[in-house]
Amino acid sequence: MTAEPDTSATKTGNYFVANYPPFSTWRVEDAHLATERLARPPAAGTPLGLYVHIPFCRKRCDFCYFRVYTDKNSSAIARYLDAVIEEARMQAEHAAIAGRKPDFVYFGGGTPSYLSVKQLRYLFEGIQRHISWDGAREITFECEPGTLQEPKVNALKDMGVTRLSIGVENFDADILERNNRAHRAKEIDRAYGFARAAGFRQVNIDLIAGMMGETDDNWRRCIERTVELAPDSVTIYQMEIPFNTTVARRMKDGEQKVAPVADWATKRRWVGEAFAALERDGYYIGSAYTAARGENATFLYRDGLWHGADMLCLGVASFGHIGGVHYQNVHDFDPYIERVESGAAPIHRALQLTDDQRLIREFILQLKLGRVDTRAFTEKFGVDPLERFAGPLRKHADDGFLSIDGARVELARHGLLQVDRLLHDFFPDEHRKVRYA
């Protein structure tokens, strides 16, 4: 039996499952739980990752739901960088962090490449005075093509970035403008050329299936151009419209319930077509969103996060995970800086996970890889996922979305393309009925 495809229109709300339990269940009154956990040594053998949030952008994309600012001058930026460095100093003194070196580092945003070379060197050197990543296996840095000049790209390589991720999103000038992207189509090739010439171990490009104005013909051209560029990895997301986006606000003001983007069946078809074209060109599909090729095409940030690594976060509104406790920093610019400058930890809310919630979290996130060996979960948690999740696994197997072979669960391609929709069936009732974010 195969389930009918989901042909529903795109409406406001979160589609992408980035974590579990839902963010809406994290509580301000539990922020102390993160501070208390940071005060205790880490569990033996747990890898550490570092996430640094750079919230500055030239423009706010109409579909963006991250904490970003387009109105900060150089003095405000300098003050923010000082706060991030000071937060690194404070956190490095905690028992959970002291003496540990991150296995992977991720600079996200916002637009990290918005910063100048001078500002970037100041930030990198400042953080590393307290948390050294000289042994990190992967250092990822997000970029917007219009902010990349050759000296900046070369400086990033010199500062140790190994994985440069370029936010192309689409190659069409009109679609970029319609979605209020800051960069223009002509800047993509120039930025990509600088990145290739600099010799990064891995260059990734991001695409979004279903941006406003997308068509079958244009999407085909986007994939053809991607194959021509031959990046080491490609990340493809399906357009969603979370509540705090510009598009969602316009929909609310105009009382329009359906977003002006393609329906889910069309977006999944587009991603499927992209994956098929990339596979024909020698790529392998590494998750519901990624295609890669070559031995250097790793994504340790994703793999570490989805397998239970600790994640120290720095910066406004950033998310971390330490020893089974989720936490998020203060989510407004000035209050974040003021909290750090006062000498207090900028943690805003937290959630202590139960053992069962940790199992659910890692299982559903790893399902997004397309295959799971359940024996690893039995060894780690003492629970057999085939028994714990017998109901939803049987349902999705009957619907043709996945198959079970011994201890191995594997998603069919059409299941992988809509895996985020399927994951809610693994939530307990208490978390299926709440707003995700």
C-alpha positions in Angstrom: 0.0 0.0 0.0 1.3 3.5 -0.9 -0.1 6.6 0.8 -1.6 9.3 -1.4 0.9 12.2 -2.0 0.5 15.3 0.1 -0.8 18.0 -2.3 -1.6 20.5 0.3 -1.0 24.2 -0.3 1.8 26.0 1.6 0.4 27.8 4.7 2.0 29.7 7.5 3.8 27.7 10.1 6.9 25.6 10.7 7.6 22.6 8.4 11.2 21.9 9.0 11.9 19.9 12.2 15.1 21.2 13.5 14.9 19.9 17.1 12.8 18.1 19.6 10.9 18.7 21.9 9.3 21.7 20.2 10.9 25.1 20.9 7.6 26.4 22.3 8.0 24.0 25.3 11.3 25.6 26.3 10.7 27.8 29.4 12.2 31.0 30.7 11.7 29.9 34.2 14.0 26.9 33.5 16.9 28.9 32.2 18.8 28.1 35.4 18.9 24.4 34.3 21.3 25.2 31.5 23.6 27.2 33.8 23.5 24.4 36.3 24.4 21.9 33.7 27.3 24.0 32.4 28.7 23.9 35.9 29.1 20.1 35.8 31.7 18.2 33.8 30.7 16.7 30.4 29.7 13.1 29.9 32.8 11.1 28.8 33.3 10.8 25.1 30.7 13.5 24.1 31.9 15.6 21.2 31.7 19.4 21.5 30.5 21.7 18.7 30.5 25.5 18.6 27.8 27.7 17.0 28.5 31.4 16.5 25.5 33.6 15.5 26.3 36.6 13.3 22.9 38.4 13.0 23.7 41.1 10.4 22.4 41.3 6.9 22.3 43.8 4.0 18.5 43.0 3.6 16.0 40.8 5.2 14.7 38.2 2.8 10.9 37.9 2.7 11.1 34.3 3.8 13.7 34.7 6.5 12.7 33.7 10.1 16.0 34.0 11.8 17.1 36.8 14.2 18.7 39.3 11.9 19.4 43.0 11.8 19.8 45.3 8.8 20.2 48.6 10.7 23.3 48.2 12.8 26.2 50.6 12.4 29.9 49.9 12.9 29.9 50.8 16.6 26.9 48.5 17.3 28.6 45.7 15.4 31.9 46.3 17.4 30.0 46.2 20.6 28.3 42.9 19.6 31.6 41.3 18.7 33.0 42.2 22.0 29.9 40.7 23.7 30.3 37.4 21.8 34.0 37.2 22.8 33.1 38.0 26.4 30.4 35.3 26.3 33.0 32.8 25.1 35.3 33.8 28.0 32.5 33.3 30.5 31.3 30.0 29.1 34.9 28.6 28.8 35.2 28.8 32.6 32.4 26.4 33.2 33.2 22.8 33.9 31.2 21.5 31.0 33.4 23.5 28.6 36.8 24.1 30.3 39.6 22.4 28.5 37.5 21.0 25.7 38.2 21.8 22.0 35.3 21.8 19.5 35.2 19.0 17.0 33.3 21.3 14.6 32.5 25.0 14.4 29.6 26.7 12.6 29.3 30.4 11.8 25.7 31.1 10.9 23.3 34.0 10.6 22.2 36.3 9.5 25.1 36.8 7.1 28.5 36.0 8.7 30.2 37.3 5.5 28.6 40.7 6.1 31.6 41.4 8.5 34.7 43.0 7.1 38.1 41.1 7.1 39.2 43.2 10.1 36.1 42.4 12.1 36.3 38.7 11.2 39.9 38.5 12.3 39.0 40.3 15.5 36.2 37.8 16.2 38.1 34.6 15.3 41.1 35.6 17.4 39.0 36.9 20.3 36.9 33.7 20.6 40.0 31.5 20.3 41.7 33.2 23.2 39.2 31.3 25.3 38.0 28.4 23.2 40.5 27.1 20.7 39.3 25.1 17.7 42.8 24.4 16.3 41.9 20.7 16.4 38.4 21.1 14.8 37.7 18.7 11.9 35.3 21.1 10.2 34.8 24.9 10.3 31.7 26.0 8.4 31.1 29.6 7.4 27.9 30.9 5.7 28.2 33.5 3.0 26.0 35.7 0.9 27.4 36.0 -2.6 27.2 39.8 -2.8 29.4 40.2 0.3 32.3 38.1 -1.0 35.3 39.9 -2.4 38.5 38.1 -3.2 40.5 39.4 -0.2 37.7 38.3 2.2 37.5 34.9 0.7 41.3 34.4 0.9 41.2 35.7 4.5 38.6 33.1 5.5 40.7 30.4 4.0 43.7 31.8 5.9 41.7 31.8 9.2 41.0 28.1 8.9 37.5 27.9 7.4 37.2 24.4 5.8 33.6 24.4 4.6 32.4 27.6 2.8 28.6 27.6 2.3 27.3 30.0 -0.3 23.7 31.0 -0.1 22.8 31.0 -3.8 19.1 30.1 -3.2 18.3 30.6 -6.9 20.2 31.7 -10.0 17.4 33.8 -11.6 17.7 37.6 -11.1 14.0 38.2 -11.1 13.3 35.5 -8.5 16.1 36.8 -6.3 14.6 40.3 -6.4 11.1 39.2 -5.9 12.1 37.4 -2.7 14.1 40.4 -1.5 17.4 38.6 -1.6 20.4 41.0 -1.2 22.6 39.5 -3.8 22.1 39.5 -7.6 22.6 36.7 -10.1 25.8 38.1 -11.6 27.4 38.1 -8.2 27.0 34.3 -7.8 29.6 33.2 -10.4 32.1 35.8 -9.2 31.8 34.7 -5.5 32.0 31.0 -6.5 35.1 31.6 -8.6 36.8 33.3 -5.6 35.9 30.4 -3.4 37.2 27.8 -5.8 40.4 29.7 -6.4 41.1 30.0 -2.7 41.1 26.2 -2.4 38.7 25.5 0.4 38.4 21.8 1.3 34.7 22.0 0.6 32.4 24.5 -1.1 28.7 24.1 -0.6 25.9 26.0 -2.2 22.4 26.4 -0.8 19.2 26.3 -3.0 15.6 26.7 -2.1 12.9 24.9 -4.0 9.7 26.9 -4.2 10.8 30.5 -3.9 8.1 33.0 -4.9 8.0 33.1 -8.7 9.6 29.7 -9.2 8.6 27.7 -12.3 9.4 24.2 -13.7 11.6 25.7 -16.4 13.6 28.0 -14.1 14.1 25.2 -11.5 15.5 23.0 -14.3 17.9 25.7 -15.3 19.0 26.1 -11.6 19.8 22.4 -11.4 21.7 22.5 -14.7 23.7 25.5 -13.5 24.5 23.7 -10.2 25.8 20.7 -12.1 27.9 23.0 -14.2 29.5 24.6 -11.2 30.2 21.2 -9.6 30.2 22.2 -5.9 31.4 19.6 -3.4 27.9 19.6 -1.8 24.5 21.0 -2.4 21.9 21.8 0.2 18.3 22.1 -1.0 15.5 23.3 1.3 11.8 23.4 0.5 10.3 26.8 1.0 8.3 27.2 4.2 6.5 30.3 5.6 7.1 30.5 9.4 4.9 32.9 11.3 7.6 35.6 11.8 8.5 36.1 8.1 7.6 39.1 6.0 5.5 36.9 3.7 3.5 35.6 6.7 2.8 39.2 7.9 1.6 40.2 4.4 -0.7 37.1 4.3 -2.1 38.0 7.8 -2.6 41.7 6.8 -4.3 40.6 3.6 -6.2 37.8 5.2 -4.7 35.4 2.6 -4.4 31.9 4.0 -2.3 30.3 1.2 1.2 31.4 0.6 2.2 32.7 -2.8 4.5 29.7 -3.4 4.2 26.2 -4.9 2.3 23.5 -3.0 4.2 20.8 -1.1 3.8 18.1 -3.8 5.4 20.4 -6.4 8.3 21.4 -4.1 9.0 17.8 -3.3 8.9 16.9 -7.0 11.5 19.7 -7.7 13.8 18.4 -5.0 13.4 14.9 -6.3 14.3 16.1 -9.8 17.4 17.9 -8.4 18.5 14.8 -6.5 18.1 12.6 -9.5 20.1 15.0 -11.7 22.9 15.3 -9.1 23.0 11.5 -8.7 23.5 11.1 -12.5 26.5 13.4 -12.1 28.1 11.4 -9.4 26.6 12.8 -6.2 25.1 10.7 -3.4 22.1 11.8 -1.3 23.3 12.3 2.3 20.0 13.5 3.8 16.6 14.9 3.0 18.4 18.1 2.0 21.9 17.3 0.9 23.8 15.9 -2.0 27.6 15.5 -1.9 30.5 13.9 -3.6 34.2 13.3 -2.8 35.9 12.4 0.4 36.0 16.0 1.6 32.2 16.5 1.4 31.4 16.2 5.1 28.8 18.0 7.3 30.0 17.3 10.8 27.8 20.1 12.3 24.7 18.2 11.1 26.0 14.8 12.1 27.2 15.9 15.5 24.0 17.8 16.3 21.8 14.8 15.2 23.8 12.3 17.1 23.7 14.0 20.5 26.9 16.1 20.6 27.1 19.0 23.0 26.7 22.4 21.2 27.9 25.6 22.8 26.2 28.6 21.3 27.4 32.2 21.2 25.4 35.2 20.2 22.0 36.7 20.3 19.1 34.2 20.1 21.4 31.3 19.4 20.5 27.7 20.4 22.7 25.3 22.3 22.6 21.8 23.8 24.7 20.8 26.8 24.5 17.4 28.5 20.8 16.8 27.7 19.7 20.4 28.3 18.4 22.5 25.4 18.9 26.3 25.8 18.5 29.5 23.9 20.2 32.9 24.5 18.4 36.2 25.0 16.7 36.9 21.7 17.0 40.7 21.3 20.1 42.6 20.4 20.6 45.2 23.1 19.3 43.0 26.0 21.8 40.3 24.9 24.7 42.7 24.9 23.6 44.3 28.2 23.3 40.9 29.9 26.8 39.9 28.8 28.3 43.3 29.7 26.8 43.0 33.2 28.7 39.7 33.7 25.6 37.5 33.6 25.0 34.5 31.4 22.8 35.5 28.5 20.6 32.3 28.6 16.9 33.1 28.1 15.1 29.7 28.3 15.9 26.0 28.6 14.5 22.5 28.7 15.9 19.5 30.5 15.2 16.4 28.3 14.1 13.1 29.8 15.9 9.9 28.6 12.9 9.2 26.4 12.9 12.7 24.8 16.6 12.3 24.1 15.9 9.0 22.3 13.0 10.5 20.3 15.1 13.5 19.4 18.1 11.6 18.0 15.9 9.0 16.3 13.8 11.4 14.4 16.7 13.7 13.4 18.7 10.7 12.2 15.7 9.5 10.1 16.3 12.6 8.1 19.6 11.0 6.9 17.4 8.4 5.2 18.6 5.3 7.1 19.0 4.4 10.7 20.7 1.4 12.4 18.5 0.8 15.4 21.2 -1.2 17.2 23.1 1.9 17.9 20.1 3.3 19.8 19.7 0.1 21.8 23.3 0.3 22.8 23.1 4.0 23.8 19.7 4.2 25.4 18.9 0.6 26.3 15.7 0.8 24.3 14.9 -0.9 21.0 13.5 1.7 18.6 11.6 -1.0 16.7 9.6 -1.6 19.8 9.4 2.0 21.1 8.2 3.4 17.8 6.4 0.3 16.5 3.2 2.2 15.8 4.5 5.0 13.6 7.1 2.7 12.0 4.4 0.3 11.0 2.2 3.1 9.7 4.9 4.6 7.5 6.0 1.1 6.3 2.4 0.3 5.3 2.2 3.6 3.5 5.3 2.8 1.6 7.4 5.6 3.1 10.0 3.4 4.7 11.1 -0.2 5.0 12.5 -2.3 7.9 15.2 -4.9 7.2 16.3 -6.5 10.5 17.7 -3.6 12.6 17.8 -1.2 9.7 15.2 1.4 8.9 15.4 3.0 5.5 13.3 5.7 3.9 12.1 5.4 0.3 13.0 8.4 -1.8 9.4 9.8 -1.7 9.4 9.3 2.1 12.7 11.1 2.5 11.4 14.1 0.4 8.6 14.6 3.0 10.3 13.3 6.1 9.6 16.4 8.2 5.9 15.8 7.7 6.2 12.2 8.9 8.3 12.9 12.0 5.4 14.3 14.1 4.0 10.8 14.2 6.9 9.9 16.5 6.0 12.7 18.9 3.9 11.9 22.0 0.4 13.3 22.1 1.5 16.2 24.4 3.8 17.5 21.7 1.7 17.0 18.6 -0.9 19.5 19.8 1.5 22.4 20.6 2.9 25.1 18.3 6.3 24.0 17.1 8.2 27.3 17.6 
